[in-house]
Amino acid sequence: MASTTPFPGILFGAAYYAEYQPDGTLDRDLDLMQEAGFTVIRVGESVWSTWEPREGEFHLDWLQPVLDGAHDRGIGVILGTPTYAIPPWLQRRHPEIAAEIRSGEPICWGSRQEMDQSQPAYRFYAERIVRKVVERYAQHPAVIGYQVDNEPGNLLPHNAATFDTFVSWLRKRYGTVDQLNEEWGLVYWSHRISEWAELWRPDGNMMPQYQLEWRRFQATLASDLIGWQAEVVREYARPDQFVTTCISYSRPQIADDLLVEELDVTAGNPYYKMQDGLDADVDAAGQERWWHSGVWALHQWGDRAWSSAQAPFLVTETNAQSIGGSWQNHPPYPGQLKQAAFALLSRGARMIEYWHWHTLHFGIETYWGGVLPHSQVPGRIHREVTELGSALRSIGGALDEFEPDADVVMLWSTDTKWSWDFYPPLAREDGSPDPDSYTRIFDAWYRGLFESGAQVRVHHVASFLTEDPAAFAQRHPVLVAPGLYVADDAVLDALRAYAEAGGHLVLGIRTGYGDELARARRERPPARLTDAAGVWYEEYSNRSEPLAVHAEQPFPSVLEEGAAGTDWVDVLHVDDAEILLAFEPWELGTGAALSSKAFGRGRVSYLATVPNAPLARSLGRWLVADPAAAAWQAAREVTVVTGASGTRRLAFASNWSGEASVVVAPAALTDLVDGVTHAAGSRIVLGPRDARIFEVTSDR
């Protein structure tokens, strides 16, 4: 189980592909890396056809000079297994391994990850190359760890053998077709089956229960792939070497908490929109599902990475310059590389690694910028990376035991996300179903909490269920469960127990409506919580326009101008809860927008809509009245993120604007980068795009 990082300090580096470069550049590159303060590079994961240019013909020695040169300069190496991009000879020899994204329609070759990685033929050749590469270099002193595969879970293969395995998985899960018929409601539309061979393929499926189980099954394939490779690698790895993979959290086949179970440490790839995408005063839309846009979204990625194992994580890839296609050119403003790195460190990162060192001269990622530009002459990016490397050396081991603070816990439900990919509650602006409904609801809450100054810890539902309710409530006094649609009785009872034990439970729309198979429950929602919440509903409506809210009585925090509900409204019936916020009059008769009721030693609140940003920030200030940033008298463009490293208290302060800003030291501070001390009450000027890390040395 991924738990912690098996090394001291902060690793810093980039993916490095000497095989993409002409001869004679290796020493120059490694010297520049050393100058930049690099302590790690990742190598080897993308070039199976270089390792094995023809079937059974292995060229294993070409990487030796890279590892030798890195070791001579004190740079560690993460060795990648090259199994995510297969060579053309394997494509020709075994065309059946091509993934079918629809039954009988194999994907065309020419990209990467085009194969069904559960196919026996693929596994045979993949295991052979993994063994050859790892055996060759496991004892090299430069190798500190391994990355197995790369961004797994890109496809949902529909191959015949994969479907047969799905049917076998269902047989073990349900036992009989009668049980399956009953659980899935296959009486509907005459879908009852009398034998397993009658189960239809997923392509034309319209049953939500089938779809959810299909996605759960697919996640077992991705997790099995990574666990299998990790097991092979460990046959050769030294005890001081770690095993990980790099996660792209938007990949459809993965359940990240399951994926990391057989790994030593979580690792992932945050890519984000630079320039105005990291500006506190600009709401810049992301251009890809895997892009993050907004200061809040970058921090959210870090909190999601921590949630995978509730532990520190590695950043295996992130922006150095522009990312994406040749039409998506947004290099960072000066200072943004350091800001982004410090933001990720503040949420638990223990490695910052860029993709990649050289900007490529060929291939589809030619304009995906590296530390060096196409000219390979070090420029501004290399200078800023070097400055960051110097800062990380100064920080040293200060973050070795670091754990971010958390004012609020948010529950993450991968099952609900999968269910709503297929059967969402929200629509896009054009009226079509929005497969991003889950993240749309989750993000609305997270953004508001973050922008109000609250710090968030994300928990997967499964990890929450392992917690003692009373201890969890004491450690985390506020728990937000937005859009928790797919939930069995045990989950809802655990939420109830948390509030009863003294926690403040905040429910969002659709929480407590579905069961573990995404079936609508046969009871008033929020199921098993109506008495605890003091509200229930039977009617609900989508909204194409925002619906303003107002305070029914003095609201405990400032209600921002423009606060409104969006996208959805539950028509609440209030039994014995207090109405804190109400909707403006509407013909459907909606009244209460936010209710709250004391329950046991705690409280249950219910928000009957998806909050817009002003409403979400107002809720954040209500839930966390005294966030860390308040003590710093920070302006809106400044974030303050705190945590503990052993007995040391640390704070990260960043100015996300192009103008200088000022904070006030709430205690005696020492800047961990330049060593400057600041007395309590002193004014600290943060320059444009400035990022600092302080140790709190006294409370006055």
TORDORO-244443 format. One line per 2 residues: number of its first residue (from 1); their letters; for each residue x, z, y of C-alpha. Coordinates in steps of 0.02 Angstrom, whole numbers, plus 50000, padded with zeros to 5 digits. Layout:
% residues N
NUM	A	X/Z/Y  ...
This chain:
% residues 700
1	MA	50000/50000/50000  50069/49952/50170
3	ST	50108/50113/50259  50258/50120/50373
5	TP	50411/50024/50424  50565/50055/50315
7	FP	50692/50040/50456  50736/50128/50619
9	GI	50717/50055/50793  50626/49897/50845
11	LF	50670/49733/50761  50683/49588/50882
13	GA	50709/49404/50846  50631/49237/50802
15	AY	50596/49118/50659  50750/49009/50639
17	YA	50760/48838/50558  50941/48778/50550
19	EY	50881/48643/50429  50785/48560/50572
21	QP	50943/48544/50678  51096/48430/50674
23	DG	51257/48500/50603  51366/48600/50719
25	TL	51234/48705/50807  51231/48858/50694
27	DR	51368/48962/50775  51306/48920/50949
29	DL	51130/48974/50902  51183/49136/50821
31	DL	51296/49178/50969  51150/49152/51088
33	MQ	51039/49259/50978  51168/49397/50979
35	EA	51179/49382/51168  50989/49400/51177
37	GF	50994/49561/51075  50918/49488/50917
39	TV	50921/49600/50766  50819/49492/50646
41	IR	50777/49311/50603  50652/49240/50479
43	VG	50709/49092/50374  50666/48976/50232
45	ES	50476/48985/50219  50429/48808/50269
47	VW	50543/48692/50169  50504/48690/49983
49	ST	50556/48507/49978  50727/48557/50045
51	WE	50747/48693/49914  50682/48577/49776
53	PR	50688/48395/49833  50642/48331/49660
55	EG	50555/48419/49517  50678/48540/49437
57	EF	50823/48494/49553  50867/48647/49657
59	HL	50973/48649/49814  50996/48833/49849
61	DW	51161/48848/49941  51117/48770/50109
63	LQ	51054/48937/50179  51214/49033/50140
65	PV	51302/48994/50307  51149/49052/50403
67	LD	51144/49219/50313  51332/49241/50324
69	GA	51333/49203/50511  51186/49318/50544
71	HD	51267/49460/50448  51430/49438/50542
73	RG	51334/49466/50704  51231/49613/50646
75	IG	51071/49512/50631  50957/49550/50483
77	VI	50860/49416/50390  50682/49408/50325
79	LG	50683/49279/50186  50522/49180/50166
81	TP	50454/49109/50004  50416/48924/50033
83	TY	50249/48914/49945  50127/48870/50085
85	AI	50187/48689/50106  50215/48597/49943
87	PP	50332/48447/49916  50265/48270/49892
89	WL	50330/48259/49714  50216/48404/49666
91	QR	50069/48322/49752  50096/48166/49647
93	RH	50132/48256/49485  49979/48370/49497
95	PE	49847/48293/49610  49719/48415/49537
97	IA	49792/48557/49641  49729/48480/49802
99	AE	49598/48596/49872  49420/48532/49878
101	IR	49337/48589/50037  49177/48517/49964
103	SG	49150/48497/49777  49229/48337/49715
105	EP	49310/48298/49884  49496/48341/49878
107	IC	49580/48367/50044  49702/48231/50093
109	WG	49888/48268/50092  49994/48264/50248
111	SR	49971/48434/50327  50007/48603/50247
113	QE	49909/48726/50140  49809/48582/50069
115	MD	49809/48656/49894  49705/48777/49794
117	QS	49834/48912/49769  49742/48987/49621
119	QP	49771/48831/49515  49884/48865/49363
121	AY	49994/48713/49396  50025/48769/49574
123	RF	50064/48946/49516  50189/48883/49387
125	YA	50293/48786/49512  50272/48914/49651
127	ER	50334/49054/49540  50484/48951/49487
129	IV	50540/48914/49665  50509/49093/49721
131	RK	50618/49158/49580  50756/49033/49616
133	VV	50765/49070/49803  50747/49259/49794
135	ER	50868/49277/49648  50997/49174/49744
137	YA	50993/49283/49900  50922/49454/49855
139	QH	51093/49536/49853  51151/49459/50016
141	PA	51183/49603/50137  51094/49513/50280
143	VI	50925/49511/50191  50819/49659/50245
145	GY	50651/49598/50181  50540/49458/50119
147	QV	50389/49365/50185  50287/49298/50040
149	DN	50193/49138/50081  50137/49110/50262
151	EP	49971/49142/50349  49874/49141/50184
153	GN	49690/49102/50168  49674/48942/50268
155	LL	49541/48864/50155  49395/48910/50043
157	PH	49430/48799/49892  49279/48728/49799
159	NA	49377/48661/49651  49289/48660/49482
161	AT	49410/48786/49405  49390/48900/49555
163	FD	49201/48892/49541  49213/48933/49355
165	TF	49317/49085/49400  49184/49133/49527
167	VS	49050/49128/49392  49158/49238/49280
169	WL	49181/49358/49425  48992/49366/49448
171	RK	48964/49397/49263  49077/49549/49269
173	RY	48994/49608/49428  48811/49586/49377
175	GT	48814/49582/49187  48661/49473/49160
177	VD	48575/49329/49247  48418/49436/49258
179	QL	48514/49563/49362  48583/49424/49472
181	NE	48409/49352/49495  48344/49522/49547
183	EW	48487/49568/49665  48495/49400/49751
185	GL	48307/49375/49763  48316/49209/49671
187	VY	48130/49206/49647  48135/49132/49822
189	WS	48121/48941/49825  48122/48937/49635
191	HR	48306/48982/49621  48293/49094/49467
193	IS	48421/49047/49334  48405/49073/49147
195	EW	48589/49054/49104  48752/49060/49201
197	AE	48780/48873/49184  48631/48846/49299
199	LW	48713/48925/49450  48733/48793/49584
201	RP	48894/48752/49675  48917/48829/49849
203	DG	48910/48666/49948  48722/48658/49967
205	NM	48687/48843/49952  48558/48918/50070
207	MP	48551/49094/49998  48638/49225/50107
209	QY	48672/49339/49958  48762/49199/49865
211	QL	48863/49157/50020  48920/49337/50046
213	EW	48976/49355/49866  49065/49187/49875
215	RR	49166/49249/50023  49204/49414/49937
217	FQ	49265/49318/49786  49372/49203/49893
219	AT	49457/49354/49970  49510/49410/49797
221	LA	49601/49244/49776  49702/49267/49936
223	SD	49742/49448/49893  49790/49402/49716
225	LI	49907/49266/49779  49999/49386/49893
227	GW	50002/49529/49767  50066/49411/49631
229	QA	50207/49345/49739  50254/49520/49797
231	EV	50267/49575/49615  50382/49428/49575
233	VR	50493/49461/49726  50510/49646/49683
235	EY	50590/49600/49518  50742/49548/49620
237	AR	50728/49645/49782  50839/49793/49822
239	PD	50760/49963/49856  50804/49948/50042
241	QF	50712/49782/50064  50528/49770/50113
243	VT	50397/49642/50062  50262/49577/50178
245	TC	50166/49421/50225  50114/49360/50398
247	IS	49928/49369/50434  49827/49256/50544
249	YS	49673/49365/50562  49555/49219/50590
251	RP	49590/49140/50419  49426/49125/50324
253	QI	49486/49178/50151  49563/49346/50193
255	AD	49506/49526/50198  49658/49597/50287
257	DL	49641/49775/50222  49637/49709/50043
259	LV	49776/49583/50074  49902/49716/50125
261	EE	49870/49834/49979  50018/49768/49879
263	LD	50135/49753/50028  50259/49875/50105
265	VT	50210/49843/50285  50076/49743/50378
267	AG	50136/49593/50477  50042/49464/50580
269	NP	50045/49329/50710  49965/49363/50881
271	YY	49953/49208/50989  49877/49224/51160
273	KM	49842/49124/51316  49979/49152/51445
275	QD	49968/49134/51634  49790/49179/51687
277	GL	49752/49229/51508  49852/49386/51545
279	DA	49783/49416/51718  49675/49570/51744
281	DV	49566/49482/51872  49534/49318/51780
283	DA	49413/49289/51637  49502/49143/51550
285	AG	49421/49072/51394  49527/49049/51239
287	QE	49545/48871/51178  49561/48904/50991
289	RW	49485/49031/50870  49658/49099/50836
291	WH	49702/49118/51021  49675/49280/51113
293	SG	49632/49272/51296  49629/49423/51408
295	VW	49732/49581/51420  49601/49671/51317
297	AL	49611/49541/51178  49800/49559/51160
299	HQ	49781/49747/51139  49636/49720/51021
301	WG	49746/49614/50909  49867/49760/50898
303	DR	49726/49879/50854  49664/49759/50719
305	AW	49840/49748/50648  49854/49938/50643
307	SS	49684/49944/50557  49743/49842/50408
309	AQ	49832/49993/50335  49808/50123/50474
311	AP	49995/50110/50502  50127/50024/50609
313	FL	50148/49837/50589  50268/49692/50619
315	VT	50241/49544/50735  50308/49398/50632
317	ET	50259/49262/50756  50208/49261/50939
319	NA	50224/49155/51095  50392/49114/51171
321	QS	50327/48969/51277  50172/48858/51266
323	IG	50075/48865/51104  49959/48743/51019
325	GS	49948/48555/51046  50035/48434/51161
327	WQ	49891/48453/51285  49899/48644/51290
329	NH	50050/48682/51399  50044/48856/51476
331	PP	50217/48934/51478  50223/49117/51530
333	YP	50235/49176/51708  50395/49274/51740
335	GQ	50376/49446/51661  50235/49404/51541
337	LK	50346/49399/51386  50399/49579/51416
339	QA	50221/49630/51459  50153/49557/51297
341	AF	50292/49634/51193  50264/49806/51269
343	AL	50076/49790/51244  50101/49757/51058
345	LS	50227/49899/51044  50101/50014/51129
347	RG	49976/49983/50988  50100/50009/50847
349	AR	50214/49856/50828  50388/49888/50760
351	MI	50452/49710/50767  50434/49571/50895
353	EY	50479/49400/50824  50449/49236/50913
355	WH	50395/49073/50839  50522/49007/50857
357	WH	50704/48988/50911  50715/48799/50942
359	TL	50576/48697/51016  50552/48561/50885
361	HF	50596/48378/50914  50475/48309/50784
363	GI	50313/48353/50695  50142/48407/50754
365	ET	50216/48565/50834  50339/48470/50945
367	YW	50266/48550/51102  50249/48725/51032
369	GG	50385/48804/51136  50528/48906/51066
371	VL	50656/49018/51148  50764/48865/51180
373	PH	50686/48710/51260  50704/48533/51193
375	SQ	50870/48516/51283  50932/48669/51186
377	VP	51013/48728/51347  50968/48912/51375
379	GR	50849/48929/51523  50725/49051/51598
381	IH	50642/49094/51433  50808/49138/51353
383	RE	50853/49244/51504  50688/49339/51496
385	VT	50705/49361/51308  50882/49428/51336
387	EL	50816/49551/51465  50684/49608/51340
389	GS	50816/49626/51205  50916/49739/51321
391	AL	50761/49843/51355  50726/49864/51170
393	RS	50904/49922/51140  50879/50054/51272
395	IG	50717/50112/51192  50809/50126/51026
397	GA	50723/50239/50901  50600/50316/51024
399	LD	50455/50229/50936  50508/50269/50757
401	EF	50363/50390/50731  50248/50317/50862
403	EP	50059/50324/50839  49946/50258/50977
405	DA	49816/50373/51050  49633/50339/51015
407	DV	49488/50396/51123  49361/50296/51024
409	VM	49351/50227/50847  49264/50061/50816
411	LW	49207/50015/50641  49254/49841/50579
413	ST	49149/49757/50444  49227/49604/50364
415	DT	49072/49587/50255  48962/49572/50409
417	KW	49079/49445/50486  49071/49339/50328
419	SW	48883/49355/50317  48861/49301/50497
421	DF	48981/49155/50480  48839/49083/50375
423	YP	48683/49169/50439  48714/49232/50617
425	PL	48594/49326/50732  48655/49245/50893
427	AR	48651/49068/50959  48773/48965/51060
429	ED	48723/48902/51232  48661/48740/51153
431	GS	48544/48836/51038  48645/48809/50880
433	PD	48691/48958/50769  48848/49047/50823
435	PD	48963/49085/50675  49065/49197/50790
437	SY	48918/49314/50818  49006/49464/50741
439	TR	49163/49451/50847  49055/49413/50999
441	IF	48966/49581/50979  49123/49676/50928
443	DA	49224/49601/51070  49093/49645/51200
445	WY	49108/49828/51153  49297/49828/51135
447	RG	49326/49740/51300  49215/49861/51394
449	LF	49297/50012/51317  49471/49945/51352
451	ES	49434/49894/51531  49360/50066/51565
453	GA	49528/50142/51517  49480/50202/51343
455	QV	49601/50178/51198  49526/50113/51036
457	RV	49569/50137/50854  49490/50011/50735
459	HH	49441/50068/50561  49382/49960/50418
461	VA	49224/50027/50340  49315/50061/50176
463	SF	49448/50168/50261  49313/50263/50357
465	LT	49229/50307/50193  49387/50393/50131
467	ED	49382/50515/50277  49306/50689/50279
469	PA	49166/50678/50409  49204/50845/50493
471	AF	49391/50814/50503  49362/50637/50565
473	AQ	49241/50697/50699  49365/50826/50758
475	RH	49506/50698/50766  49399/50557/50836
477	PV	49252/50625/50938  49175/50454/50975
479	LV	49132/50323/50842  49055/50155/50888
481	AP	48972/50050/50752  48921/49884/50831
483	GL	48834/49754/50724  48862/49845/50558
485	YV	48734/49738/50467  48805/49735/50290
487	AD	48810/49917/50238  48760/50013/50084
489	DA	48678/50184/50085  48845/50272/50070
491	VL	48906/50194/50233  48750/50241/50330
493	DA	48752/50416/50258  48935/50434/50309
495	LR	48888/50386/50488  48751/50517/50484
497	AY	48870/50648/50415  48997/50609/50551
499	AE	48870/50644/50689  48802/50797/50601
501	AG	48979/50866/50590  49005/50853/50778
503	GH	49048/50673/50819  48962/50560/50945
505	LV	48898/50411/50845  48855/50257/50949
507	LG	48752/50124/50860  48738/49942/50913
509	IR	48615/49806/50870  48591/49759/50687
511	TG	48677/49917/50626  48574/49989/50484
513	YG	48467/49834/50462  48544/49753/50308
515	DE	48607/49823/50143  48765/49787/50043
517	LA	48705/49611/49999  48643/49568/50174
519	RA	48463/49593/50120  48346/49658/50254
521	RR	48305/49838/50214  48128/49895/50174
523	ER	48127/50033/50305  48127/50053/50492
525	PP	48295/50021/50573  48419/50092/50601
527	AR	48394/50135/50418  48434/50313/50360
529	LT	48470/50354/50542  48302/50343/50631
531	DA	48274/50531/50635  48454/50562/50687
533	AG	48444/50432/50826  48266/50477/50878
535	VW	48222/50292/50896  48166/50147/50788
537	YE	48106/49969/50811  48012/49832/50724
539	EY	48027/49691/50852  48183/49610/50922
541	SN	48220/49454/51021  48361/49339/51065
543	RS	48393/49318/51250  48453/49161/51338
545	EP	48470/49254/51504  48540/49427/51541
547	LA	48415/49569/51557  48465/49695/51690
549	VH	48471/49880/51653  48450/50031/51765
551	AE	48469/50218/51747  48309/50313/51707
553	QP	48391/50470/51773  48563/50506/51847
555	FP	48680/50419/51725  48831/50525/51678
557	SV	48949/50388/51738  48943/50253/51871
559	LE	48831/50110/51818  48919/49953/51878
561	EG	48827/49827/51983  48766/49684/51875
563	AA	48755/49789/51715  48643/49696/51593
565	GT	48606/49662/51413  48642/49489/51342
567	DW	48598/49383/51190  48485/49509/51101
569	VD	48361/49649/51134  48285/49776/51015
571	VL	48113/49838/51068  48143/50023/51042
573	HV	48009/50152/51003  48072/50320/51064
575	DD	48021/50473/50964  48125/50617/51028
577	AE	48281/50539/51103  48327/50543/51286
579	IL	48321/50375/51377  48479/50354/51481
581	LA	48463/50170/51527  48311/50058/51530
583	FE	48284/49871/51540  48199/49792/51688
585	PW	48017/49752/51648  47990/49606/51528
587	EL	47831/49540/51450  47886/49586/51274
589	GT	47876/49767/51327  48056/49820/51307
591	GA	48094/49990/51382  48241/50093/51323
593	AL	48410/50007/51330  48517/50159/51290
595	SS	48452/50314/51204  48540/50473/51151
597	KA	48493/50623/51046  48583/50782/50994
599	FG	48596/50788/50805  48674/50929/50706
601	RG	48833/50977/50797  48850/50803/50869
603	RV	48750/50662/50945  48681/50489/50902
605	SY	48659/50356/51036  48586/50183/51019
607	LA	48616/50029/51128  48479/49901/51104
609	TV	48574/49748/51165  48743/49662/51177
611	PN	48821/49731/51336  48893/49617/51468
613	AP	49061/49669/51540  48992/49780/51681
615	LA	48875/49870/51561  49010/49887/51428
617	RS	49133/49961/51553  48999/50081/51613
619	LG	48970/50137/51434  49158/50160/51412
621	RW	49166/50275/51563  49018/50373/51495
623	LV	49094/50393/51322  49271/50432/51384
625	AD	49257/50519/51551  49442/50559/51571
627	PA	49551/50418/51501  49741/50424/51516
629	AA	49742/50293/51655  49639/50406/51770
631	AW	49780/50533/51783  49896/50394/51841
633	QA	49776/50343/51981  49800/50166/51917
635	AR	49717/50017/52001  49608/49899/51899
637	EV	49753/49779/51867  49859/49916/51786
639	TV	49840/49977/51608  49908/50141/51544
641	VT	49921/50160/51355  49984/50320/51276
643	GA	50037/50391/51110  50150/50512/51019
645	SG	50314/50485/50928  50343/50645/50834
647	TR	50346/50779/50969  50377/50654/51109
649	RL	50235/50594/51221  50254/50413/51278
651	AF	50159/50304/51402  50161/50117/51431
653	AS	50112/50059/51606  50088/49874/51644
655	NW	50036/49780/51800  49936/49627/51747
657	SG	49940/49537/51913  50055/49435/52022
659	EA	50059/49569/52158  50146/49738/52158
661	SV	50043/49892/52118  50072/50080/52121
663	VV	50039/50220/52000  50062/50407/52024
665	AP	50162/50503/51894  50043/50630/51815
667	AA	50191/50730/51750  50380/50723/51751
669	LT	50431/50558/51675  50587/50469/51615
671	DL	50592/50280/51605  50658/50241/51431
673	VD	50733/50075/51487  50829/50116/51647
675	GV	50838/50305/51627  50765/50340/51800
677	TH	50668/50503/51813  50508/50526/51913
679	AA	50441/50693/51971  50259/50736/51944
681	GS	50156/50667/52087  50283/50536/52138
683	RI	50230/50357/52172  50299/50226/52053
685	VL	50296/50046/52110  50259/49920/51973
687	GP	50317/49747/52023  50220/49588/51985
689	RD	50195/49572/51796  50296/49731/51772
691	AR	50294/49833/51612  50370/50006/51588
693	IF	50382/50135/51450  50399/50317/51500
695	EV	50429/50478/51408  50330/50626/51474
697	TS	50462/50760/51495  50353/50899/51564
699	DR	50172/50927/51616  50217/50960/51798
